[in-house]
Amino acid sequence: MFARRISVERIDAAGARHACPIRQIDNFAMRNFTNDAIFDDTFPAGDGLLEIGHRVPLDQLQGAMEDWFRRKGYLKADERLEVAEIE
């Protein structure tokens, strides 16, 4: 089910990349576990690492994660989130 490995990084204003802590990724995954079925196939696997199923659209995942991280205060106004498949 979790066939794809995804990196989740916070990019600060200077362009430096930081792996998102697993607790933040887990917070997103657990919130969406009951509220949005499209993200049910997500599994936090470590700092900066998320495993997902094939039916999870990467562009929607990035937008939803970035929105959630901003609302929780994990991302500052001048930071952004990058979600990318690891090949």
N, C-alpha and C positions, 0 to 999 in steps of 0.2 A: 504494500500500500504506500509506503514512504519511499518511493523510487527515485526522488530527486533531492539533491543536497543544495541548499541555498545559503549563501553568505548574507549576513545582515550587518551593515556597517553604518555608523554615524560619521558624516563628513563635516568637519568644523569649518569655520569661516576662513581659516588658513589653508584648507584643502587636505588637512591631515585626516587619515582614516582611523577609526576606532571600532573594534568589534563590539557590538551591543552585548551587554551582559545577559546571560541566560535568564535571569530573573525578569528582565524587561520583556524578552521574547516570550517567556512562559506566561507573563501577565496578559499579553496580547492573545496568545493561543487559548488560554482558559476563558477569557472574556468571550471570545468568538465561538468557543465550543458549544455554548447554548444559544447564542444570538444570531449566528449566520452560518448556515449549513455549508456554504461554499468553502469555508475554512476549517471544516471538521478534520480534514486530512492533513493536519499540520502537527509536527512533533518537535519541540525545542530539544536540540541535541547537544548544545554546549554554547559557550560564549561565541557570538557571531555566527551560529550555525543552526539552521532550521531544516528539517526534513519534511518534504511535502509529497502528496500524491499527484498523479498526472492530471487530475481534473481541476486542480487549483491554478487559476490564471495568474501568472507572475505580475502583470501590470496592476490587476486589482489588489493583489496581495500587498504590493509596495504602497499603493495609495492608502489602503486601509491601515497598514502598519504605521505609516508616516502620520496619518491623522490621529491615530490612537496615541502614538508616542508624544505628539505635540500636546494633546489634551492631558496626558499624564505628567507633562513637564520633563520628559526624557530628552526632548529636542528643543534647543533654543531657537529663537526667531531666525538667526543667521546660519543655522545648521540644516542639513538635509540627510535623508536616509537613502541608502542604496541597497537594493535587494537584487541579487544576481545569482543565476544558476552556476554551480561549480561543475566544470566539465572534467 
